[in-house]
Amino acid sequence: MYHQPVLKNRRTLLERAEKFISAIYFTDCNLRGRLYGDSSPLETLSSFLSSKRITFTEASQQTFVPYKVGDTFGPTWWTCWFKATLKIPESWKGKEVHLLWESDGEAMVWRDEQPVQGLTKDGEKTSYILSDCLADEEPHSVTLYVEVACNGLFGAGQGSMIAAPDPNSKFSVQKAELVVFNRDVQDLLTDFEMLIDIVKELGEGEQRGYQALFTVNEMVNLCDPADPSSFCKAHSLAHVFFSQRNGESQHTAHAMGHCHIDSAWLWPYEETIRKCGRSWVTVIRLMEKNPDFVFTCSQAQQFQWVKSWYPGLFSQIQHYVKKGKFIPVGGTWVEMDGNLPSGESMVRQFLEGQRFFNHEFGIHCKEFWLPDTFGYSAQLPQIMQRCGISNFLTQKLSWNLHNTFFWEGLDGSKVLTHFPPGNSYEMKGKVEELVKTVKNNKDKGRANHSAVLFGFGDGGGGPTQLMLDRLRRVQDTDGLPKVRTSSPDQLFSQLQADSALLCTWTGELFLELHNGTYTTQAQIKRGNRHCEVLLHDIEIASSLALCRNGTFQYPVEKLQELWRLLLLNQFHDVIPGSCIEMVVEDALRYYEDIRSKGAALLHDALGALGSKGISTGVFNSLPWERHEVIQIQDSAGTPGLALVRVPSIGLSPVKDTQPVAPVSVTSQADGTVVMENGILQIVVNKDGTLASLYLIDAGREAISESCQGNQFIMFDDVPLYWDAWDVMDYHLQTRKPVVEVEQPPHVVSSGGLRGSVRFTLRISEKSTLTQEIVMDAMCPYIKFNTEVKWAESHKFLKVEFPVRVHGPNATYEIQFGHLQRPTHRNTSWDWARFEVWGHKWADLSEHNFGVALLNDCKYGYSVHKNTMTLSLLRAPKAPDVNADMGTHHFTYAVMPHTGSFQEASIIQSAYNLNFPLRPIWCPADTEPWSAFSVSNTAVILETIKQAEDRKGALVVRLYESHGSSVTATLSTALPVREAWHCDFLERDDPTQPARVTPEGITLNFSPFQIVSLLLTL
Ligand SMILES: [Zn+2]
């Protein structure tokens, strides 16, 4: 049937076919040149420029002035609205008619006051279909509005994608006209493209590639671009090839449309709302034409935005969600960072996300969806499982040993995990990706199903018709994996059904990249930690106020608003600090909102709790008695110190107690200062370093011989490209101690309840560091209250404590627990952990002795051999050219101890450092009162809140923090009638009542287990 002769010249045959569909060569005579038929100019085109993102209603009322194609507009972040009037020629009857719109920026077409189509050149979307087949009764005169955002898919980076935005970019429309679109030409072009790609991808080693080659060659022979009647013969030939089916054993690619939209990154939050609108309306248009098309969409926050900005579009989405085509996935409020949010924050990501999806769509997500995050905490499997999720889809760890496996978390919880082997969440439905999906699968023979996520992300509008057409052709084509339109549920069900041979990975999924994100944008990290603490305290104080004061109203809506702001800022390019300056400003403003509105809520709750007396009291939100020095004001407002004792989760009037041993401060003749509080003795050198950190009872020196503790170090910090993201291992070779003293230590507090010294170091010409080293009576750690004026470029500031401890592993706090990482560099995997993340504390111990480093807003650590290092500040210049410039405040602490860190209450000390005792006003005769206490120090009562949708019920969350199996009794002074175990979505388990006795509720814990209880009052 083939034309003869066909010589054995693969190269020329292949290139002949490529040129036949080239958009560059031979378009005068090739098939591509026939894609469009007649064209017709717009009747009128006029524009209006706005500095703000305004509504359609507001825009349509403005005065539009004539616009000529090619004229420029801008600058960056503005919006140009266009009004286009068009008249479709009568003679185009029966044709497919498009508005062809090629412009810079990202565009949304509005028709009849509704958004109808996103248009983005970079997302291969330049057509708005006016008619599939023009009929007489269709409107031929149409008025459209086109809203063009003056930013690209990836913002407006000056010269490089991650460079700071160019504020003065100019934009233009290059093409705006009506055209006849030849669908039959497009169909044939897709046939050609797929066959050519099969030839190329299967290569010379596969006979199937040659079959594709001869097919496509004969198609060129049969096809006359000038004669559309010749197309069907060529198309039939392609059809025969695509219909030759696979054997039963072939791998199955589960194709799901997707559009990864970063909630903020190289553009501000507000632009993301429009990116969602543009992308999702485009998806709806595709769904109307492709009934089998399935689209997966994460992040409840983005749905919430679309609901309030585009209500019409949202109801269309609801329609397709009901049909199972538009599938909300992930179950979280945003795709959050996988390392830095606290355990409770992670629970709230799911609580807010799942509740939103349930409320708006009546659905419950069964998979966690986090393809683009910089590592994944070992506590996530348990949190997922307890939020009703047993499957996990991600992507980022391409080093990983497995593509499909069980991931076992800190407590032994397992989730079925899939990394699409095609290694992208923005595929295009191309042959190359399908071949890669099979070849790269590291679980060949174990897992015969993979996800193929296709569609342009970040506002590129997601999938295109072309992608759908590509995938449709090769649903079952010999030589390629089977392709089926699928959903995450279908994929995971298949994987689960055939999981007997799957491997298990235990512990954290550490990303060996982007370790700078534990430190970059220190103000965001600080905002996150402080607001997590504040919301914790508001919830506890409000819960107790509810029980103590009949008139108190739990601030449900206000707390939800603040939580949602906090959760939003935990997005995977915001809390890591990998965003532009505009996003940082937004994020800091949100933290300010949380702080100011939160302060008012806390004030109300503490007021209700203290019955608004006039004596000074103290509130403790932590589940153990605290005996600490705090700053108070007397009735005249004069600040002073007091040593207070406050019971577990409770309050107490301030009754100044005397310390067992007061702090003594002695300035020595050589300029050093000695401080002692009966527990610790330290010697502060003339340069602010610690010559000695001595644990008195144990008789142990903690600082390594002939070394100094509290040594500040500067490093050169120049990564290879990803400036805000990456700190490279070679930075360790540039270690320079900060030695220049601007002001030597002088005594600020001379002892008694508190001793302290302050000094100032010169970091460089432009930067200084002032620190107060504080020793409090009764306190087992030394605090370092630090202020840095920071104006560096590509430098990294850390503080080191070389300690007299020898241990192969250091321990780091993570969400609801801790884990260990090596202090040596035996293997490449150890070496990659030269900079790691942790939460409030890290500890290095040998048997019966150790040292812990605590902090109140830092996340980057390293412990190499016996040197413990806390990462303090970076100075990257992209994508935020001013990242971290300015004044910073932070506190860290060092705590030597005997025994293990568990026995030494390191965990409790780190909580104490982070959660301040709060002053309250109470009646003079107030008795100390404790609402809750826990009998076992291994168990921490982390959260007390009002149950969602249930007045008169509280949820309490506790976790086992030592890594031990224990029994603990939760005692409470509250009138608890019933207690039930519940999951993290607060659904009680009727099979699991918790027994309430006069002593309390007795609970069993396995290592790192998190338990939630629903208490009915
Ligand atoms: Zn992302």
Boltz pocket constraint, residues with backbone or C-beta under 6 A from the ligand:
constraints:
  - pocket:
      binder: B
      contacts: [[A, 260], [A, 261], [A, 262], [A, 372], [A, 572]]
      max_distance: 6.0
